[in-house]
Amino acid sequence: MVERIEGLGRRALAVRADSADSAALNAAVERTVEAFGRLDVLVNNAGVFLVGPLEQLGRAEIDATLAVNVRAPYELAQAASRHLADGGRIIGIGSNVAERAPLPGLALYSMSKTALIGLTKGLTRELGPRGITVNLIHPGPTDTDANPADGPNAAAIAGLTALGRYADPAEIAATVAHVASPDARYVTGAVISVDGGFSA
């Protein structure tokens, strides 16, 4: 991806960081600022998807889920806020199951993604005076390597949406790009569902 971006005459940097490692997250932010001189947008997109019956998910699964899905977005926002210019952007990637958990086994994951709503609202008030907007995107079923549109349960999952299909990743990215753009400078504290009507 770095080579493709550089091939367009742009600058790019890839930094590997474990989202469960606080020091690694802070180092990634610092390295980015060092390379580019500033930070304009933070998109929190990492996540783990551990599902199963309530009685089968123990402390290890709880800790892993909360470390990546909740603590990491908080710590990255904290680190980024020290460098974001006035008018910067923080964009979280949540999940449609924060709005509707249609199947059993989703309690832990749903809880972790619902926490991002509170984080978004709180950061909106803290960073608003600097003109920094904070928004949360809730994607619905999206065709990815981890959740392919031709997977074993895909037809049933697609059937839960009003449009009857999975999203293409570009459809989610388009909403992220809009929220990151100057056109969305008055949009903050919003929770935007891009889920094909899953939560309708």
N, C-alpha and C positions, 0 to 999 in steps of 0.2 A: 504494500500500500504506500509506503514511503517513496518508493521508486516511481510509482504512478503519479503521485502528487508532484514530486520533483520534476518529472517529465513534462508537467504542465507549466513549469517555470515558477512553482511555488516552493516555499520552505516547509519541511515536515520533520517531525521527530517522533520516534516510537520509544516508549519507556515501559519496560515490563515491571509490574508491581503487584504484589499479592494484596488483594483488597482486605484481607483479614490482618494485615501487618501495618500497624499505625505508622511506624517509622518509614516503611516503604512508601506509603501514601504521601506523607509529607515530603519525602525526598523527591518523589515524582513531580509534585507541584513546584518545588524549588528548582529542579532541573529544567522544567519547562520555562519558568520565568527567566532563568539564567540564559537559556538558548534564544528566547524571543524578546526578552526585555520587558515583557508585560503579559498580562492574562486578561482576556476579554470574556471568555465563555467557559463555564464548567458544565459538562454533561455527565451526570452520574448514571452510568448504564450497566455496571457490573451487577450480577445477581446469582444466587444459588437457588435451586428449585428442589428442595427436599420435601417430599410428600409421603403420606402414609397414615395409617390409623393412629388416632390420638395415643393409644396405649403402647405403640411401637416406636414412637419418636422420643428419644431420651435427651439427656443433657448435652451430649455431643452434637446432635442434630440441631438442637435449640441454639447452642452457642455458635455453631458454624453459620446458621441462617442469620442470626442477629448481627454477627460480626460483619458479614458482607453486605446484607440488605439494609441494615439500619445504622450501625456504628460507622461504617465506611463513608456513606453519604454525609453524615454529620461531620466527620473529621475532615473530609475533603472540602466541604463548604467552609469549615473553620480555617483551613489552610489557604484556600483560594481567596477568601474574603480579605486577607491581608494584602493581596496583590491586585485584586480586581479594581479596575478603574471605575470612576463614577459612570453609571450607565451600563455596567457589566451585566452578565446574565448567569444565573444558575438554573439548570434544567434537570429535573429528576425524571428517571424512567421508572414508573411504577408497574402496575399490572391491573388488568380488568378484574381479577379476582379480589381486589381490594373493595370493589363495588358489589360483586356478586360471586359467591362461591357455590357453583352449581352441583358440585360433586363432593362426596366425603373424602377426607384425607388431605384437605387443603388448609386446615386451620393454622398451622405454623407459618406457611408461606403467605397466606392471606393476612395474618397478623403483621408480618414483617413489612408487607407492602402498604398496609393501612397506616403504619407508623410514618410513612413518608408524607402523608397528607398533613399530619401535625407538624412535621419538620418544615414543610413548604410554607404553611401558614405562619409559623414562628419566624422563619428567616425573612419572610416578606416584610414583617414589621421591623425587624432589626436592621435590614439592609435598605429598606425603602428610602430613608432620608438621603442615601447616597445615589439614588437613582438606579440602584441595582434591582433588577426584577428576578423573581424566583417563581418558577412554575413547575407543574408536575404533569407528565404525559402518561396516561394509562393505555398502553397498547392492548388490543385483543389478541386472539390467536394469530401468530405471525410466522410465516414460512422461514424458519431458520434451521441450522444444522441440528440444534437441540430439540426442535419441535417442527419437523418437516410437514408440509401440507399433504404429503402422501404417506404419513406414518400410520401405524396400526389403529389409532383411535381418532385420526384426523377427521373422518367423515362425521362422526358423532359430535366432535368439538365444533367443527364448522357449522353444524346444524343448530348450535346454540346462538349463533349470530343471526341478526335480521337479514344480512346479505347472503348468508349461506356459504361463506368462503373464508379462507385465511387472508390476512393482509400480506402484501408484498412489503419487505423491509423498507423500500423506498417510500411507501405511503406513510410510514411512521416517521421516517427521516424528514419528509416534507413538512410535517407539523413542527418538528424540532427546529428545522431551519427557519420557519416563520417566527417562532417564539424567540429565536436568537437574533432576528433581524431588527433593524430600526423601525419597521412597520408595527412591531409589537411592543413598543416602548411604554405603552400604557396598560399592558397586560401583565398583571402580577398577582400572585396568590391564587392563580387559577389551577384547577384540576381538570384536564382536558382528556376526555375519552376518545381514543381513536381505535374503536373496537368493533366496527361493523354492526353496531346495534346490539352487542352482546349484553350490555347492562340495561337496555331499554325495557 
